[in-house]
Amino acid sequence: MIKEFVSKKAKNQLEHYIQDEDKAWAEDIDGETRVYLIKDKSGKIALFFSVKCGLLIGENIRYKLTEDERQFVDILVEAKMENNEKAREDYYDAGWSLYKERIDVLFEIADKRVESKIEAKATGQAENWKVEKCVSAIELRHLCKNEKCEVPEEVGIPLGFGLFWEKIVPILLEITKQVGCKYIYLFAADRTEEFEVSNVKKLVRYYKNAFKFYECDEDNLIIVKPDYDMDCYGLIQEVSKLEKNRDAVWHEFSDV
């Protein structure tokens, strides 16, 4: 059944993931990821997806740094760790000419980083990565349609659209009844080299329009992206809006 699954879109490795014993099934057995198969009446796989626990990072917009600001903060941290207060005063004066009122924010960031380094040294632990806040989330890690699955004409809706809202979303909502979770997120595996009009890739636009995902920075959030998803595009959606969005999208197909 699995060997008959086909996905040959541009640079897409999801077919390999589902068919490799050391990938999907090893991760499922180990409990790292839960892999789901959605089958049609004949038993053929129509779509597979996987779910795992994840985490988003809340970002204080004041702390979003440019490359120049990041380098300046690194210098401040080094001066503070060397207890060079005179240098700090000089840097404040010099920084004011470059960053104006923003200089106080840069010094605040530097002081927080120094506190983290001192704390790590005192406890004998590796330095922790401190963030503004951690936000609970579920990662919809893989979402891939079988290109060999034929949808009857009378269905009248895209296969992925229907299965996402009627099969995947209910599972996600059931999970969130048992464990606290604010967001769902995914990485759009769109590795095509060409962008469409408005500089948005086709798959990303589809996830936004059909599945109602949106950009992370709209909520001042950051997705921690592993190497596996480095070429992919991160999008999020609030769990509290899933049911409302589900009802809304079906109005577009109310005549089906």
C-alpha positions in Angstrom: 0.0 0.0 0.0 2.7 2.4 1.0 4.9 1.6 -2.0 2.0 2.7 -4.3 2.1 6.2 -2.8 3.4 8.8 -5.2 4.4 12.4 -4.8 6.8 13.7 -7.4 6.4 17.5 -7.1 9.5 19.7 -7.3 12.2 18.5 -4.9 9.6 16.9 -2.7 11.0 14.2 -0.4 7.8 13.3 1.4 7.3 10.1 -0.7 10.7 8.9 0.5 9.8 9.8 4.1 6.7 7.6 4.1 8.4 4.7 2.4 11.7 4.5 4.3 11.6 2.2 7.3 14.1 4.4 9.1 12.0 7.5 8.7 8.2 7.6 9.3 7.7 4.3 10.9 10.8 4.4 13.1 9.8 7.9 14.4 6.2 6.6 15.0 7.4 3.6 16.9 9.8 5.7 19.0 7.0 8.1 19.9 8.7 11.1 18.4 6.0 11.6 15.7 2.5 10.2 15.1 1.9 9.3 11.4 -1.6 9.1 10.0 -2.8 7.5 6.8 -6.1 8.6 5.3 -7.4 6.0 2.9 -10.3 5.8 0.4 -12.9 3.0 0.3 -10.7 0.8 -1.8 -7.9 1.0 0.8 -5.6 3.2 -1.3 -3.8 6.0 0.6 -5.3 9.3 -0.3 -3.1 11.4 2.0 -0.7 11.1 4.9 0.2 13.5 7.6 2.1 13.5 10.9 1.7 15.3 14.2 4.2 16.1 17.0 4.5 18.4 19.9 6.2 21.7 19.2 7.0 25.1 20.5 6.8 28.7 19.4 8.8 31.6 20.8 7.2 34.8 21.7 9.3 37.8 20.6 9.3 41.2 22.2 9.2 43.4 19.2 11.5 45.9 21.0 14.2 43.2 21.0 14.2 42.6 17.3 17.7 43.6 16.2 19.3 44.6 13.0 22.7 43.1 12.1 24.4 46.3 13.2 22.5 46.3 16.5 23.3 42.7 17.1 27.0 43.4 16.7 26.8 46.4 19.0 25.1 44.3 21.7 27.8 41.6 21.4 30.4 44.3 22.1 28.5 45.5 25.1 28.2 42.0 26.6 31.9 41.5 26.2 32.7 44.8 28.0 30.3 43.9 30.8 31.8 40.5 31.3 35.2 42.1 31.6 33.8 44.5 34.2 34.8 47.4 32.0 32.4 50.1 33.1 34.4 52.9 31.5 34.0 51.2 28.2 30.3 50.8 28.8 29.9 54.5 29.3 31.9 55.3 26.2 29.7 52.8 24.2 26.6 54.5 25.5 27.7 57.9 24.3 28.8 56.4 20.9 25.6 54.4 20.6 23.4 57.4 21.2 24.7 59.0 18.1 23.9 55.9 16.1 20.7 54.6 17.7 19.2 57.6 19.7 16.5 56.4 22.2 17.0 52.9 21.0 20.3 52.7 22.9 18.4 52.0 26.2 16.8 48.9 24.6 20.2 47.7 23.4 21.7 48.0 26.8 18.7 46.2 28.4 19.2 43.3 26.0 23.0 43.2 26.7 22.3 43.2 30.5 19.8 40.3 30.1 22.4 38.3 28.2 25.1 39.0 30.8 22.7 37.8 33.6 22.2 34.6 31.7 25.9 34.0 31.3 26.6 34.7 35.0 23.8 32.4 36.1 25.1 29.6 33.9 28.6 30.0 35.3 27.4 30.0 38.9 25.2 26.9 38.5 27.8 25.0 36.5 25.3 24.5 33.7 25.5 25.3 30.1 24.0 28.7 29.3 20.3 28.5 28.8 18.7 30.1 25.8 16.3 32.6 27.4 13.4 34.0 25.4 10.6 36.4 26.1 8.1 33.7 26.4 7.4 30.1 25.2 4.1 29.4 23.5 2.5 25.9 23.3 2.0 24.5 19.8 1.4 21.4 17.7 3.4 20.9 14.5 1.6 19.5 11.5 4.9 18.1 10.4 4.0 16.4 7.1 1.1 16.8 4.8 1.2 15.1 1.5 -1.4 14.0 -1.1 -1.1 10.8 -3.1 -0.9 11.9 -6.8 -2.3 8.5 -7.8 -5.5 9.0 -5.8 -8.3 10.0 -8.2 -11.2 12.1 -6.8 -14.6 11.5 -8.4 -15.9 14.5 -10.3 -19.1 14.7 -8.3 -17.0 15.5 -5.1 -16.5 19.0 -6.5 -13.8 20.1 -4.0 -10.0 19.7 -3.8 -8.9 16.6 -2.1 -6.4 18.2 0.3 -8.9 20.9 1.2 -11.6 18.5 2.2 -9.4 16.1 4.1 -7.7 18.9 6.0 -10.9 20.4 7.4 -12.9 17.1 7.8 -10.2 14.6 8.9 -7.1 16.4 10.1 -8.7 19.4 12.0 -11.0 17.2 14.2 -7.9 15.1 15.2 -6.0 18.3 16.1 -9.0 19.7 18.1 -9.3 16.4 20.0 -5.6 16.5 21.0 -6.1 20.1 22.3 -8.8 18.9 24.6 -6.2 16.8 26.5 -3.2 19.2 26.5 -2.9 22.9 26.4 -2.0 24.3 23.0 -2.4 27.7 21.5 -1.2 27.3 18.0 -0.9 24.9 15.1 2.1 25.4 12.8 3.6 23.8 9.7 6.4 24.2 7.2 5.2 24.4 3.7 7.5 22.1 1.7 7.5 24.3 -1.4 11.0 24.0 -2.8 10.2 25.4 -6.2 12.7 28.0 -7.3 10.2 30.3 -9.0 7.9 32.7 -7.1 4.4 33.7 -8.3 3.2 37.3 -8.6 3.5 39.2 -5.3 6.6 37.1 -4.4 4.6 34.3 -2.7 5.1 30.7 -3.6 2.1 28.7 -4.9 1.9 26.2 -2.0 2.3 28.9 0.6 -0.5 30.9 -0.9 -2.7 27.8 -0.9 -2.1 27.1 2.8 -3.0 30.7 3.5 -6.2 30.8 1.4 -7.5 27.3 1.8 -6.2 26.3 5.3 -6.2 29.8 6.8 -2.6 29.8 8.1 -0.7 33.0 8.2 2.7 34.6 8.8 4.4 34.2 12.2 5.3 37.8 12.5 1.7 38.8 12.6 1.6 37.6 16.2 5.3 38.4 16.9 6.2 34.7 17.1 9.2 32.8 15.9 9.3 29.1 14.8 12.3 27.2 15.8 13.3 25.7 12.4 15.4 22.4 12.2 17.8 21.7 9.4 15.1 19.2 8.0 12.8 22.1 7.3 15.4 24.7 6.4 14.1 25.2 2.8 10.5 25.3 3.9 8.2 28.2 4.8 6.7 28.5 8.3 3.1 29.4 8.9 0.8 29.4 12.0 -2.8 29.3 13.0 -4.5 29.7 16.4 -6.3 26.6 17.7 -9.1 28.8 19.0 -9.9 29.9 15.4 -9.8 26.4 13.8 -13.5 25.7 14.2 -14.6 29.2 13.2 -12.3 29.0 10.1 -13.7 25.5 9.3 -17.3 26.8 9.3 -16.3 29.8 7.2 -14.4 28.0 4.5 -17.3 25.7 3.7 -19.5 28.7 2.9 -17.3 28.9 -0.2 -18.6 25.5 -1.2 -22.1 25.8 0.1 -23.5 24.7 -3.2 -21.6 21.4 -3.2 
